[in-house]
Amino acid sequence: MNPTDLKKLLEDVRQGKLEVSDALNNLKDLPYKDLGFAKIDNLREIRTGYPEIIYCPGKTREQVKSIVEFMLGRNTNILATRATKEIYKAVLEIYPDAEYYPEAKAIVIKRVEMKVPKTYISAVTAGTSDIPIAEEAAVTAEVLGNKVERIYDVGISGIHRLFDNIEKIRNSKIIIVIAGMEGALPSFIGGMVDKPIVAVPTSVGYGANFQGLSALLGMLNSCANGVSVVNIDNGFGAGYFASMINKL
């Protein structure tokens, strides 16, 4: 339930369009719905502005399917992250119009048109291998009601590629920078723009990359101002955070 739905419910009761008993029936699953294996937070959107997101790893096909089935009873968009094609096929059984983004590994069900700010978010990757994490960030931000400009494979080993896109990056309201290896790209961009950056270290790299640890430490130790950092491969967290800033 979102603030608009709750306000309409209360208005209908006040105006006599809805019986109190019917209103109580609509509110029976607040503050959460207990499915036994999961407790779905039905007040999340009222508190934070965004509905609960489904994180698929560790959940069975039937569990994800049951969560989606319950959420379909609410007037909200649905995002499931790190979803396999098998989980997507299970969701299609109850909602044939669900969309799957294979690079982002995300399932999206769009049921509500969201107001999109005129400003946009840039998703910038150092390399092509970083694109799956960038797509997770971009799709997340788009589902939450944002325009996203994708600028991929512009890392420091060929920095002239970045310069060709620098004006588009500078015109963003916030910039998501995704990089593996030593994770240097957020620092470089941070020294060239006056916009906040959310840096995403990826596990892309050879042995001493330590599955993204070297990129994470490099970003945390950035000498550029205005660079914040999320966890390794956390495209979702970056997309969510960027959406909050873009809508301020």
C-alpha positions in Angstrom: 0.0 0.0 0.0 1.3 3.4 -0.9 0.4 6.9 0.5 -2.0 7.6 -2.4 -3.9 4.3 -1.8 -4.2 5.0 1.9 -5.3 8.6 1.4 -8.0 7.4 -1.0 -9.2 4.8 1.4 -9.5 7.3 4.2 -11.3 9.8 2.0 -13.8 7.1 0.9 -14.6 6.3 4.5 -15.0 10.0 5.4 -17.3 10.6 2.4 -19.4 7.5 3.1 -18.3 5.8 -0.1 -16.8 2.9 1.8 -18.0 1.1 4.9 -15.7 1.0 7.9 -15.8 -2.8 7.9 -14.7 -2.9 4.2 -11.9 -0.4 5.0 -10.7 -2.7 7.8 -10.8 -5.6 5.5 -8.4 -3.7 3.1 -6.1 -3.0 6.0 -6.1 -6.5 7.4 -2.6 -7.2 6.1 -1.0 -4.2 7.7 1.7 -3.7 8.8 2.9 -6.9 7.2 1.7 -10.1 5.6 3.0 -13.4 7.1 3.4 -16.0 4.4 5.1 -18.4 6.8 8.5 -18.3 5.0 8.4 -14.5 4.5 6.8 -11.4 6.2 6.0 -8.9 3.5 6.4 -5.3 4.7 3.2 -3.6 3.4 4.1 -0.3 5.0 7.5 0.0 3.3 6.3 2.3 0.5 4.4 4.6 3.0 7.6 4.9 5.2 10.2 5.1 2.5 8.5 6.0 -0.8 9.4 2.7 -2.4 7.8 -0.8 -2.1 9.7 -3.8 -0.8 12.1 -5.4 -3.3 12.4 -9.1 -3.7 15.9 -10.5 -3.4 15.8 -13.9 -5.1 19.0 -15.8 -4.1 18.2 -18.3 -1.3 14.5 -18.4 -2.2 12.9 -21.2 -4.1 10.8 -20.7 -7.3 7.6 -21.3 -5.3 8.6 -18.8 -2.6 9.3 -16.0 -5.1 6.1 -16.9 -7.0 4.0 -16.7 -3.8 5.5 -13.3 -2.8 4.8 -11.9 -6.3 1.3 -13.3 -6.2 0.6 -11.5 -2.9 2.2 -8.3 -4.1 0.0 -8.3 -7.2 -2.9 -7.6 -5.0 -1.4 -4.2 -4.2 -1.3 -1.2 -6.5 2.5 -1.1 -6.9 5.4 -2.0 -9.2 7.4 -5.1 -8.5 11.1 -5.6 -8.8 12.9 -9.0 -8.2 16.7 -8.9 -8.2 19.3 -11.6 -8.9 16.6 -13.7 -10.5 17.3 -16.7 -12.7 15.4 -17.6 -15.9 13.8 -20.4 -14.0 12.4 -18.0 -11.4 11.2 -15.8 -14.2 9.3 -18.7 -15.8 7.6 -19.3 -12.5 6.5 -15.7 -12.3 5.2 -15.8 -15.9 2.7 -18.5 -14.7 0.9 -15.9 -12.6 1.7 -12.7 -14.5 2.4 -13.2 -18.3 3.4 -9.5 -18.8 6.3 -9.7 -16.4 9.6 -8.5 -18.0 13.0 -10.1 -17.6 16.3 -8.2 -18.0 18.9 -10.9 -18.5 22.0 -8.8 -18.0 20.6 -7.2 -14.8 19.1 -10.6 -13.8 15.9 -8.6 -12.8 12.2 -9.3 -13.1 10.1 -6.2 -13.5 6.3 -5.9 -13.2 5.1 -2.4 -14.1 1.6 -1.6 -13.0 1.9 2.1 -11.9 3.2 5.0 -13.9 5.6 6.9 -11.8 6.5 10.6 -12.0 9.9 10.8 -13.6 12.1 13.9 -12.8 13.5 15.9 -15.7 17.0 15.3 -14.3 18.7 12.0 -15.0 21.2 9.5 -13.6 24.3 8.4 -15.5 25.5 4.8 -15.2 29.1 4.7 -16.2 31.3 1.6 -16.4 35.0 1.1 -16.7 34.7 -2.0 -18.8 32.3 -4.2 -20.7 32.6 -6.8 -18.0 31.1 -4.4 -15.5 27.9 -4.0 -17.5 25.8 -6.7 -15.7 26.2 -4.7 -12.4 25.6 -1.5 -14.2 22.4 -2.9 -15.7 21.2 -3.9 -12.2 21.7 -0.4 -11.1 20.1 1.1 -14.2 17.0 -1.1 -14.2 16.5 -0.5 -10.5 16.6 3.3 -10.9 14.3 3.1 -13.9 11.7 0.9 -12.0 11.8 3.5 -9.2 10.9 6.3 -11.7 14.1 7.8 -13.1 15.7 8.4 -16.5 19.1 6.7 -16.9 21.8 7.4 -19.4 24.1 4.4 -19.9 27.8 5.2 -20.7 29.7 1.9 -20.9 33.4 0.9 -21.4 35.1 4.2 -20.8 37.7 3.1 -18.3 41.1 4.7 -17.6 43.0 2.3 -19.9 41.5 4.4 -22.7 40.6 7.6 -21.1 39.9 9.4 -24.3 36.6 7.4 -24.5 35.5 9.1 -21.3 36.3 12.5 -22.6 34.0 11.9 -25.5 31.1 11.5 -23.0 32.1 13.9 -20.3 29.4 16.6 -20.9 26.6 14.0 -20.7 28.1 12.8 -17.4 28.5 16.4 -16.1 24.9 17.1 -16.8 23.7 14.2 -14.6 22.2 14.9 -11.2 24.1 11.9 -9.8 26.6 9.6 -11.4 26.9 5.8 -10.7 30.4 4.7 -11.6 31.0 0.9 -11.8 34.5 -0.5 -12.0 36.5 -3.6 -11.1 40.3 -4.1 -11.3 41.8 -1.3 -9.1 38.6 0.7 -9.1 40.2 4.0 -10.2 37.5 5.4 -12.5 35.3 7.0 -9.7 38.2 9.0 -8.4 39.1 10.2 -11.9 35.5 11.3 -12.7 35.1 12.7 -9.2 37.9 15.2 -10.0 36.1 16.4 -13.1 32.5 16.9 -12.1 30.5 18.9 -9.5 27.9 16.1 -9.0 27.7 13.4 -6.3 29.1 10.0 -7.3 28.1 6.6 -6.0 30.9 4.1 -6.7 30.3 0.4 -7.2 33.3 -1.9 -7.0 32.9 -5.1 -9.0 34.5 -8.5 -8.6 35.9 -8.2 -12.1 39.7 -8.6 -12.1 42.6 -11.0 -11.8 43.9 -12.7 -8.6 45.1 -9.7 -6.6 41.7 -8.1 -7.2 40.5 -10.5 -4.4 37.0 -10.7 -5.9 36.5 -6.9 -5.8 38.2 -6.1 -2.5 41.0 -4.1 -4.2 38.4 -2.0 -6.1 36.4 -1.5 -2.9 39.5 -0.3 -0.9 40.6 1.9 -3.8 37.2 3.6 -3.9 37.0 4.0 -0.1 40.4 5.6 -0.2 39.5 8.0 -3.1 41.1 11.4 -2.8 38.3 12.9 -4.9 35.5 14.7 -3.0 31.9 13.6 -3.3 32.4 9.9 -3.8 30.3 7.5 -1.8 30.8 3.7 -2.1 28.4 0.7 -1.9 29.3 -2.9 -1.4 31.0 -5.1 -4.0 28.7 -5.9 -7.0 25.8 -4.0 -5.3 24.2 -2.5 -8.4 20.8 -2.5 -6.7 22.0 -0.5 -3.8 23.6 2.1 -6.1 20.5 2.4 -8.2 18.3 2.8 -5.2 20.6 5.4 -3.6 20.9 7.3 -6.9 17.1 7.4 -7.2 16.7 8.9 -3.8 19.1 11.7 -4.7 17.7 12.3 -8.1 14.2 12.8 -6.6 15.3 15.3 -3.9 
